[in-house]
Amino acid sequence: MNPKAVKKTDLVMLVTLALLTAMNVVLTRFLGIQTPLVQINFSFVPVVLAALLYGPIPAAVVGGLGDFLGAILFPAGAYFPGFTLTAVLAGLVYGFFLYRKQAALWRAIAAVLLITVVLNMGLNTLWLWILMKDGVWGILSTRIPKYFLVAPVQILVTRALSGRLTEQFRRLIAA
């Protein structure tokens, strides 16, 4: 293989992941709705794109680095590494279900439901409980309705991205 081609490919990947990380920060910190217990945004989109284009590890980096940089540069409270761990794990899940796989609705459903139930409702609720020392049921009661509204949207967007949109994005970054 041509060494120049490898270096160009690595550079394109690095720049693309940096752009996706920046998009993650902007979508989380500036274009979302955030309360102490509930956060609604489209920060999952750059992570899904990273998973589709490059796999689980790059998607985990985009999710984790986006969370960390957003929390440090634009704090909405004290930084807590548990949320960054959740963001990293979400990238791994998206990558596992979507990278180099045929686009299928069940993959989007499985990824979003696993992230929603185990990571967001499970781990993030644990992190909030550790931070706030409130009752878990009180925290969950405010978060469960949000997940019933947001999960279908995430499934549809993830499915849309895993189809033709990703091919168009690939052509765009290759140009």
Rosetta blueprint (number, residue, H / E / L):
1 M L
2 N L
3 P H
4 K H
5 A H
6 V H
7 K H
8 K H
9 T H
10 D H
11 L H
12 V H
13 M H
14 L H
15 V H
16 T H
17 L H
18 A H
19 L H
20 L H
21 T H
22 A H
23 M H
24 N H
25 V H
26 V H
27 L H
28 T H
29 R H
30 F L
31 L L
32 G L
33 I E
34 Q E
35 T L
36 P L
37 L L
38 V L
39 Q E
40 I E
41 N L
42 F L
43 S L
44 F H
45 V H
46 P H
47 V H
48 V H
49 L H
50 A H
51 A H
52 L H
53 L H
54 Y H
55 G L
56 P H
57 I H
58 P H
59 A H
60 A H
61 V H
62 V H
63 G H
64 G H
65 L H
66 G H
67 D H
68 F H
69 L H
70 G H
71 A H
72 I H
73 L H
74 F L
75 P L
76 A L
77 G L
78 A L
79 Y L
80 F L
81 P H
82 G H
83 F H
84 T H
85 L H
86 T H
87 A H
88 V H
89 L H
90 A H
91 G H
92 L H
93 V H
94 Y H
95 G H
96 F H
97 F H
98 L H
99 Y L
100 R L
101 K L
102 Q L
103 A L
104 A L
105 L H
106 W H
107 R H
108 A H
109 I H
110 A H
111 A H
112 V H
113 L H
114 L H
115 I H
116 T H
117 V H
118 V H
119 L H
120 N H
121 M H
122 G H
123 L H
124 N H
125 T H
126 L H
127 W H
128 L H
129 W H
130 I H
131 L H
132 M H
133 K L
134 D L
135 G L
136 V H
137 W H
138 G H
139 I H
140 L H
141 S H
142 T H
143 R H
144 I H
145 P H
146 K H
147 Y H
148 F H
149 L H
150 V H
151 A H
152 P H
153 V H
154 Q H
155 I H
156 L H
157 V H
158 T H
159 R H
160 A H
161 L H
162 S H
163 G H
164 R H
165 L H
166 T H
167 E H
168 Q H
169 F H
170 R H
171 R H
172 L H
173 I H
174 A H
175 A L
